[in-house]
């Protein structure tokens, strides 16, 4: 079998992204009658692309306001698109969130409207600490929604008695509506006490205003028995599993048997060790499947920051995989974020080849030392192995593919 491993890996990544793009998934879910007046409100890395689909599909009067990450805009003529910072909110996000609440709509960390008595600086401090702590996305969103004037069902409550249709692209393991974008239009089962417990669990030194607010009964989010949710409808239009399955079809067409591990959570470096163990088992023993094959997984891992290096969770995963495999013959890998941004860097992810470990050693780079410094970006930049896609205008979280060639099996 003649194959370019890196090209195939990139094709799988591009296929996964395309399967979750709004232009592929949104239009069939829109109401059959599109002749009335619609106000479009939204937030997230896919928000502008979703707004553009509505504009092109709607026959009636269309207006609205969406906020997306810097560089993730789209060609909207009737719906205003505003760009702001993510994952740590900035003043632009604060300003547009106020306008969104006036129009009624939203979601995501891009909608940074603090609850009463809190400031943008309070939210920025908590977000930065959570991102470094190793907290899961569910835990981070639990805290975020209890510090927000929009999330945790509050947006739907502000919309009452209007009918609200929420179309969501999942970027969280488990695809829970309460976690996606911190659930602005759905009931929230978590409590302020849960949020306080998370801050304590990760030793986050929160401002006094935050602690005081979370101890205030007013900080509770909207619960399932609230009548304001009666006219709020939620529809999931794309999820990570769909992208993994699309990549699996592409792999089969190329002659590779796919093994889908699904949505995964946990420390990036530890998740990588599990993947490395499976790859080694395939190479050495032909189990649980024989080469040529590809291991596919998604989800959102976490990184507990210990060092001063650069890199997102995908670079961290790939660096740990490189350290674990140490150049195992015939094994190639890609790890990338489907939104085109790995953490806060400009790359989506990176490639690993069987020669990566030795090439880095020749450059004086120790995979183990760089991992201790959380410097996955620097490691793969030195190998000219970064993947840059530009903003993809969608997000179904991370995508990982480990390609094992037939010649690797003993």
Buried (B, 14 or more C-beta within 10 A) or exposed (E): EEBEBBEBBBBBBBBBBBBBBBBBBBBEEBEEEBEEEBBBBBBBBBBBBBBBBBBEBBEEEBBBBBBBBBEBBBEBEBBBBBBBBBBBBBEBBBBBBBBBBEBBBBBBBBBBBBBEEBEBEBBBBBBEBBBBBBBBBBBBBBBBBBBBBBBBBBBBBBBBEEEBBBBBBBBBBBBBBBBBBBBBBBBBBBBBEBBBBBBEEBEBEBBEBBEEBBEEEEBBBBEEEBEBBEBBEBEBBBBBBBBBBBBBEBBEEBEBBBBBBEBBBBBBBEBBBBBBEBBBEBBEEEEEBEBBBBBBBBBBBBBBBEEEBBBBBBBBBBBBBBBBBEBBBBBBBBBBBBBBBBBBBEBBBBBBBBEBBEBBEEEEBBBEBBBEBBBBBBBBBBBEBBBEBEBBBBBBBBBBBBBBBBEBBE
